[in-house]
Amino acid sequence: MEENNKDFLLIKKIYSNKKIIIYGIIIVLLVFIFNFLLLAPNGSKDEIIHIPNGKSVDSISLELEQKKVVKSDFILKLFIRVMKSDRGIISGDYLIKKNSPVFLVSWQIARGHHNIEPIRVTIKEGLKNEDIASLLTNKFVDFNKNLFLTQVEGKQGYLFPDTYFLYPLDTVEEIINKLSTNFENRIKNVKPLIVSNGKNLPEIITMASILQGEASGISDIYIISGILWKRISLGMPLQVDVAKSTYDTKGLPSNPINNPGLLAIKAAIEPLDSSYLYYLHDKNGKVHYAVTYEEHKRNIDNYLR
């Protein structure tokens, strides 16, 4: 009986020692994982990374490992996939502070916490592509104006005027895509009206670009739209000051003359019919209409001389 007790105590001691060894190994592994995988690499620094739309988690994680933001791309992408929402990775710039542990980095990226202020850019209605390029040049330190103008050639009229929140490392291509995508989204609801009125999109946008420069408010823009479409139907030249070529050539200009807003686009689609054929703006910007050319000449004498 005594020998059995000794054997039992010996087995218990061996088992306890094994448990201690196992626990020790687990603790060592946890310390290793925490120190060598979860913590930031030695000498890490503040890092701004740019994530373009559609970039994969694998490539993001590899880039951050190469830039020594994290120690293991495998651990980072594992954390991101666990933490990210259904909407996927949000594009833009991310400021990752030095010594950020991998779980904090993954949380930032997975949840779209950029940790950096976007650049607010307001593109007003009626700006030409050249104007937009100059505006962006003043907002971005390294903006390539010539590249922008090359890539938006033929897109004047289709870069939607709006307020945009862009990031310092956004590329020219990404900025153009945001403006173009916004255009498509904003005119989606009015496209069926274009077809039903027997017009096409280039005609509407070109007319809208003229209206953007010719009409100063909602009270006049629909009437002026009706006048200009009437002139086209009668075979008259448009004769608008914002497009001098229309004094010599009948019909619309070959391309939009600026980037119009939604009001001008809607007015081009749904012109207001009236008896007027002429109009002018006085020195205060007020519009005066006329049915006949004789009446129009009297308006010129009364309001412009």
VEXTITI-988305 format. One record per residue (C-alpha): residue number from 1; chain; x, y, z. Coordinates in steps of 0.05 Angstrom, whole numbers. Layout:
BEGIN
+-----+--------+--------+--------+--------+
| num | chaine |      X |      Y |      Z |
+-----+--------+--------+--------+--------+
| NUM |      A |      X |      Y |      Z |
...
+-----+--------+--------+--------+--------+
This chain:
BEGIN
+-----+--------+--------+--------+--------+
| num | chaine |      X |      Y |      Z |
+-----+--------+--------+--------+--------+
|   1 |      A |      0 |      0 |      0 |
|   2 |      A |     57 |     47 |     18 |
|   3 |      A |     93 |     31 |    -47 |
|   4 |      A |     29 |     46 |    -86 |
|   5 |      A |     25 |    114 |    -52 |
|   6 |      A |     98 |    128 |    -70 |
|   7 |      A |     85 |    109 |   -143 |
|   8 |      A |     23 |    154 |   -144 |
|   9 |      A |     62 |    213 |   -115 |
|  10 |      A |    118 |    202 |   -165 |
|  11 |      A |     69 |    201 |   -224 |
|  12 |      A |     34 |    263 |   -196 |
|  13 |      A |    101 |    299 |   -191 |
|  14 |      A |    120 |    280 |   -261 |
|  15 |      A |     52 |    303 |   -287 |
|  16 |      A |     58 |    368 |   -250 |
|  17 |      A |    127 |    380 |   -278 |
|  18 |      A |    101 |    367 |   -348 |
|  19 |      A |     44 |    416 |   -337 |
|  20 |      A |     95 |    468 |   -314 |
|  21 |      A |    137 |    454 |   -376 |
|  22 |      A |     76 |    460 |   -422 |
|  23 |      A |     52 |    524 |   -389 |
|  24 |      A |    122 |    551 |   -394 |
|  25 |      A |    125 |    535 |   -468 |
|  26 |      A |     57 |    568 |   -478 |
|  27 |      A |     80 |    631 |   -441 |
|  28 |      A |    144 |    633 |   -481 |
|  29 |      A |    104 |    627 |   -546 |
|  30 |      A |     56 |    681 |   -524 |
|  31 |      A |    113 |    727 |   -506 |
|  32 |      A |    146 |    711 |   -573 |
|  33 |      A |     82 |    725 |   -611 |
|  34 |      A |     69 |    790 |   -573 |
|  35 |      A |    140 |    816 |   -577 |
|  36 |      A |    160 |    792 |   -646 |
|  37 |      A |     94 |    792 |   -684 |
|  38 |      A |     43 |    838 |   -651 |
|  39 |      A |     87 |    897 |   -631 |
|  40 |      A |    113 |    947 |   -682 |
|  41 |      A |    184 |    935 |   -709 |
|  42 |      A |    241 |    971 |   -676 |
|  43 |      A |    253 |   1040 |   -705 |
|  44 |      A |    183 |   1047 |   -733 |
|  45 |      A |    161 |   1117 |   -752 |
|  46 |      A |     98 |   1153 |   -773 |
|  47 |      A |     78 |   1127 |   -841 |
|  48 |      A |     26 |   1151 |   -891 |
|  49 |      A |      3 |   1096 |   -938 |
|  50 |      A |    -43 |   1104 |   -997 |
|  51 |      A |    -95 |   1050 |  -1011 |
|  52 |      A |   -126 |   1057 |  -1080 |
|  53 |      A |   -195 |   1030 |  -1095 |
|  54 |      A |   -195 |    955 |  -1104 |
|  55 |      A |   -127 |    941 |  -1073 |
|  56 |      A |   -126 |    871 |  -1041 |
|  57 |      A |   -114 |    857 |   -968 |
|  58 |      A |    -54 |    813 |   -987 |
|  59 |      A |    -19 |    870 |  -1024 |
|  60 |      A |    -35 |    920 |   -969 |
|  61 |      A |     -6 |    874 |   -916 |
|  62 |      A |     56 |    859 |   -957 |
|  63 |      A |     69 |    933 |   -968 |
|  64 |      A |     63 |    948 |   -894 |
|  65 |      A |    112 |    893 |   -877 |
|  66 |      A |    161 |    919 |   -930 |
|  67 |      A |    155 |    989 |   -901 |
|  68 |      A |    169 |    960 |   -832 |
|  69 |      A |    102 |    983 |   -804 |
|  70 |      A |     87 |    912 |   -781 |
|  71 |      A |    131 |    851 |   -772 |
|  72 |      A |     87 |    800 |   -805 |
|  73 |      A |     42 |    810 |   -865 |
|  74 |      A |      8 |    744 |   -849 |
|  75 |      A |    -13 |    767 |   -779 |
|  76 |      A |    -36 |    834 |   -806 |
|  77 |      A |    -80 |    806 |   -861 |
|  78 |      A |   -108 |    754 |   -812 |
|  79 |      A |   -129 |    810 |   -765 |
|  80 |      A |   -157 |    853 |   -821 |
|  81 |      A |   -200 |    797 |   -847 |
|  82 |      A |   -227 |    784 |   -777 |
|  83 |      A |   -242 |    857 |   -763 |
|  84 |      A |   -265 |    885 |   -830 |
|  85 |      A |   -338 |    900 |   -844 |
|  86 |      A |   -377 |    876 |   -905 |
|  87 |      A |   -363 |    941 |   -943 |
|  88 |      A |   -291 |    922 |   -954 |
|  89 |      A |   -228 |    964 |   -950 |
|  90 |      A |   -241 |   1039 |   -958 |
|  91 |      A |   -192 |   1073 |  -1005 |
|  92 |      A |   -152 |   1135 |   -986 |
|  93 |      A |    -92 |   1156 |   -944 |
|  94 |      A |    -79 |   1126 |   -876 |
|  95 |      A |    -32 |   1156 |   -824 |
|  96 |      A |     -4 |   1101 |   -781 |
|  97 |      A |     31 |   1126 |   -719 |
|  98 |      A |     98 |   1099 |   -700 |
|  99 |      A |     99 |   1039 |   -652 |
| 100 |      A |     28 |   1021 |   -669 |
| 101 |      A |     16 |    947 |   -654 |
| 102 |      A |    -10 |    904 |   -710 |
| 103 |      A |    -80 |    898 |   -681 |
| 104 |      A |    -86 |    974 |   -681 |
| 105 |      A |    -60 |    979 |   -752 |
| 106 |      A |   -109 |    926 |   -775 |
| 107 |      A |   -167 |    960 |   -739 |
| 108 |      A |   -150 |   1026 |   -774 |
| 109 |      A |   -150 |    995 |   -843 |
| 110 |      A |   -208 |    947 |   -832 |
| 111 |      A |   -254 |   1001 |   -805 |
| 112 |      A |   -231 |   1059 |   -849 |
| 113 |      A |   -201 |   1103 |   -795 |
| 114 |      A |   -155 |   1145 |   -838 |
| 115 |      A |   -126 |   1185 |   -781 |
| 116 |      A |   -112 |   1241 |   -830 |
| 117 |      A |   -152 |   1301 |   -853 |
| 118 |      A |   -176 |   1298 |   -925 |
| 119 |      A |   -167 |   1358 |   -970 |
| 120 |      A |   -232 |   1394 |   -983 |
| 121 |      A |   -238 |   1415 |  -1056 |
| 122 |      A |   -300 |   1453 |  -1081 |
| 123 |      A |   -308 |   1454 |  -1157 |
| 124 |      A |   -359 |   1507 |  -1175 |
| 125 |      A |   -409 |   1500 |  -1232 |
| 126 |      A |   -383 |   1526 |  -1299 |
| 127 |      A |   -308 |   1515 |  -1288 |
| 128 |      A |   -268 |   1492 |  -1348 |
| 129 |      A |   -220 |   1434 |  -1343 |
| 130 |      A |   -162 |   1484 |  -1342 |
| 131 |      A |   -194 |   1519 |  -1282 |
| 132 |      A |   -202 |   1453 |  -1245 |
| 133 |      A |   -129 |   1436 |  -1259 |
| 134 |      A |   -107 |   1503 |  -1230 |
| 135 |      A |   -151 |   1493 |  -1169 |
| 136 |      A |   -121 |   1424 |  -1156 |
| 137 |      A |    -51 |   1450 |  -1167 |
| 138 |      A |    -63 |   1500 |  -1110 |
| 139 |      A |    -90 |   1445 |  -1065 |
| 140 |      A |    -38 |   1390 |  -1077 |
| 141 |      A |     37 |   1399 |  -1070 |
| 142 |      A |     57 |   1349 |  -1123 |
| 143 |      A |     -3 |   1353 |  -1169 |
| 144 |      A |     15 |   1340 |  -1242 |
| 145 |      A |    -27 |   1392 |  -1279 |
| 146 |      A |     -3 |   1372 |  -1349 |
| 147 |      A |    -19 |   1298 |  -1337 |
| 148 |      A |    -88 |   1318 |  -1311 |
| 149 |      A |   -104 |   1360 |  -1372 |
| 150 |      A |    -80 |   1305 |  -1418 |
| 151 |      A |   -124 |   1253 |  -1385 |
| 152 |      A |   -187 |   1296 |  -1382 |
| 153 |      A |   -182 |   1315 |  -1456 |
| 154 |      A |   -251 |   1303 |  -1485 |
| 155 |      A |   -282 |   1300 |  -1415 |
| 156 |      A |   -301 |   1373 |  -1407 |
| 157 |      A |   -373 |   1375 |  -1386 |
| 158 |      A |   -369 |   1307 |  -1352 |
| 159 |      A |   -329 |   1326 |  -1289 |
| 160 |      A |   -384 |   1340 |  -1240 |
| 161 |      A |   -381 |   1405 |  -1200 |
| 162 |      A |   -386 |   1388 |  -1126 |
| 163 |      A |   -348 |   1388 |  -1060 |
| 164 |      A |   -298 |   1331 |  -1057 |
| 165 |      A |   -256 |   1305 |   -999 |
| 166 |      A |   -191 |   1280 |  -1029 |
| 167 |      A |   -127 |   1254 |   -998 |
| 168 |      A |    -56 |   1281 |  -1007 |
| 169 |      A |    -32 |   1218 |  -1043 |
| 170 |      A |    -92 |   1211 |  -1089 |
| 171 |      A |    -67 |   1201 |  -1160 |
| 172 |      A |    -90 |   1241 |  -1220 |
| 173 |      A |   -127 |   1179 |  -1245 |
| 174 |      A |   -163 |   1170 |  -1179 |
| 175 |      A |   -185 |   1243 |  -1176 |
| 176 |      A |   -211 |   1241 |  -1248 |
| 177 |      A |   -248 |   1176 |  -1232 |
| 178 |      A |   -281 |   1208 |  -1171 |
| 179 |      A |   -306 |   1268 |  -1212 |
| 180 |      A |   -329 |   1224 |  -1270 |
| 181 |      A |   -363 |   1173 |  -1225 |
| 182 |      A |   -399 |   1229 |  -1188 |
| 183 |      A |   -424 |   1255 |  -1255 |
| 184 |      A |   -453 |   1187 |  -1273 |
| 185 |      A |   -486 |   1180 |  -1206 |
| 186 |      A |   -517 |   1250 |  -1205 |
| 187 |      A |   -548 |   1246 |  -1275 |
| 188 |      A |   -573 |   1175 |  -1268 |
| 189 |      A |   -644 |   1197 |  -1252 |
| 190 |      A |   -650 |   1246 |  -1309 |
| 191 |      A |   -622 |   1202 |  -1365 |
| 192 |      A |   -691 |   1173 |  -1382 |
| 193 |      A |   -717 |   1244 |  -1393 |
| 194 |      A |   -661 |   1257 |  -1444 |
| 195 |      A |   -684 |   1199 |  -1486 |
| 196 |      A |   -758 |   1216 |  -1480 |
| 197 |      A |   -744 |   1287 |  -1504 |
| 198 |      A |   -709 |   1261 |  -1566 |
| 199 |      A |   -640 |   1287 |  -1547 |
| 200 |      A |   -574 |   1252 |  -1532 |
| 201 |      A |   -527 |   1263 |  -1474 |
| 202 |      A |   -473 |   1303 |  -1511 |
| 203 |      A |   -526 |   1352 |  -1537 |
| 204 |      A |   -555 |   1361 |  -1468 |
| 205 |      A |   -487 |   1371 |  -1433 |
| 206 |      A |   -465 |   1420 |  -1487 |
| 207 |      A |   -529 |   1461 |  -1481 |
| 208 |      A |   -524 |   1457 |  -1405 |
| 209 |      A |   -453 |   1485 |  -1408 |
| 210 |      A |   -480 |   1545 |  -1447 |
| 211 |      A |   -537 |   1555 |  -1399 |
| 212 |      A |   -488 |   1552 |  -1341 |
| 213 |      A |   -455 |   1615 |  -1368 |
| 214 |      A |   -516 |   1650 |  -1396 |
| 215 |      A |   -567 |   1644 |  -1339 |
| 216 |      A |   -555 |   1670 |  -1269 |
| 217 |      A |   -611 |   1634 |  -1232 |
| 218 |      A |   -668 |   1585 |  -1231 |
| 219 |      A |   -719 |   1637 |  -1252 |
| 220 |      A |   -685 |   1649 |  -1319 |
| 221 |      A |   -648 |   1586 |  -1337 |
| 222 |      A |   -709 |   1546 |  -1361 |
| 223 |      A |   -735 |   1605 |  -1403 |
| 224 |      A |   -667 |   1616 |  -1435 |
| 225 |      A |   -662 |   1542 |  -1449 |
| 226 |      A |   -728 |   1546 |  -1486 |
| 227 |      A |   -703 |   1606 |  -1526 |
| 228 |      A |   -638 |   1573 |  -1547 |
| 229 |      A |   -670 |   1507 |  -1567 |
| 230 |      A |   -722 |   1547 |  -1607 |
| 231 |      A |   -666 |   1584 |  -1644 |
| 232 |      A |   -635 |   1517 |  -1663 |
| 233 |      A |   -702 |   1491 |  -1688 |
| 234 |      A |   -711 |   1554 |  -1730 |
| 235 |      A |   -642 |   1548 |  -1760 |
| 236 |      A |   -617 |   1610 |  -1725 |
| 237 |      A |   -547 |   1617 |  -1696 |
| 238 |      A |   -548 |   1615 |  -1620 |
| 239 |      A |   -507 |   1679 |  -1614 |
| 240 |      A |   -488 |   1671 |  -1541 |
| 241 |      A |   -431 |   1711 |  -1510 |
| 242 |      A |   -403 |   1651 |  -1471 |
| 243 |      A |   -387 |   1616 |  -1537 |
| 244 |      A |   -367 |   1666 |  -1590 |
| 245 |      A |   -365 |   1613 |  -1645 |
| 246 |      A |   -441 |   1610 |  -1641 |
| 247 |      A |   -445 |   1678 |  -1675 |
| 248 |      A |   -417 |   1650 |  -1739 |
| 249 |      A |   -438 |   1577 |  -1735 |
| 250 |      A |   -508 |   1550 |  -1728 |
| 251 |      A |   -525 |   1497 |  -1678 |
| 252 |      A |   -489 |   1476 |  -1615 |
| 253 |      A |   -414 |   1479 |  -1606 |
| 254 |      A |   -379 |   1413 |  -1620 |
| 255 |      A |   -363 |   1402 |  -1547 |
| 256 |      A |   -385 |   1429 |  -1478 |
| 257 |      A |   -352 |   1495 |  -1461 |
| 258 |      A |   -348 |   1481 |  -1386 |
| 259 |      A |   -371 |   1433 |  -1333 |
| 260 |      A |   -444 |   1449 |  -1317 |
| 261 |      A |   -482 |   1433 |  -1253 |
| 262 |      A |   -546 |   1393 |  -1245 |
| 263 |      A |   -593 |   1453 |  -1250 |
| 264 |      A |   -565 |   1472 |  -1318 |
| 265 |      A |   -569 |   1399 |  -1341 |
| 266 |      A |   -642 |   1394 |  -1319 |
| 267 |      A |   -658 |   1460 |  -1354 |
| 268 |      A |   -627 |   1435 |  -1418 |
| 269 |      A |   -670 |   1372 |  -1414 |
| 270 |      A |   -735 |   1407 |  -1397 |
| 271 |      A |   -735 |   1477 |  -1429 |
| 272 |      A |   -793 |   1524 |  -1415 |
| 273 |      A |   -832 |   1543 |  -1477 |
| 274 |      A |   -847 |   1617 |  -1485 |
| 275 |      A |   -860 |   1668 |  -1540 |
| 276 |      A |   -791 |   1699 |  -1530 |
| 277 |      A |   -735 |   1693 |  -1581 |
| 278 |      A |   -686 |   1744 |  -1552 |
| 279 |      A |   -658 |   1763 |  -1484 |
| 280 |      A |   -603 |   1805 |  -1453 |
| 281 |      A |   -573 |   1818 |  -1385 |
| 282 |      A |   -571 |   1889 |  -1360 |
| 283 |      A |   -513 |   1918 |  -1320 |
| 284 |      A |   -542 |   1889 |  -1256 |
| 285 |      A |   -550 |   1819 |  -1285 |
| 286 |      A |   -626 |   1823 |  -1294 |
| 287 |      A |   -653 |   1789 |  -1356 |
| 288 |      A |   -698 |   1826 |  -1405 |
| 289 |      A |   -736 |   1785 |  -1457 |
| 290 |      A |   -763 |   1803 |  -1525 |
| 291 |      A |   -808 |   1770 |  -1576 |
| 292 |      A |   -784 |   1809 |  -1637 |
| 293 |      A |   -717 |   1836 |  -1658 |
| 294 |      A |   -745 |   1907 |  -1657 |
| 295 |      A |   -764 |   1897 |  -1584 |
| 296 |      A |   -696 |   1868 |  -1570 |
| 297 |      A |   -662 |   1930 |  -1600 |
| 298 |      A |   -703 |   1974 |  -1554 |
| 299 |      A |   -680 |   1933 |  -1495 |
| 300 |      A |   -608 |   1943 |  -1518 |
| 301 |      A |   -619 |   2019 |  -1520 |
| 302 |      A |   -654 |   2020 |  -1453 |
| 303 |      A |   -609 |   1974 |  -1413 |
| 304 |      A |   -540 |   1970 |  -1444 |
| 305 |      A |   -527 |   2042 |  -1468 |
+-----+--------+--------+--------+--------+
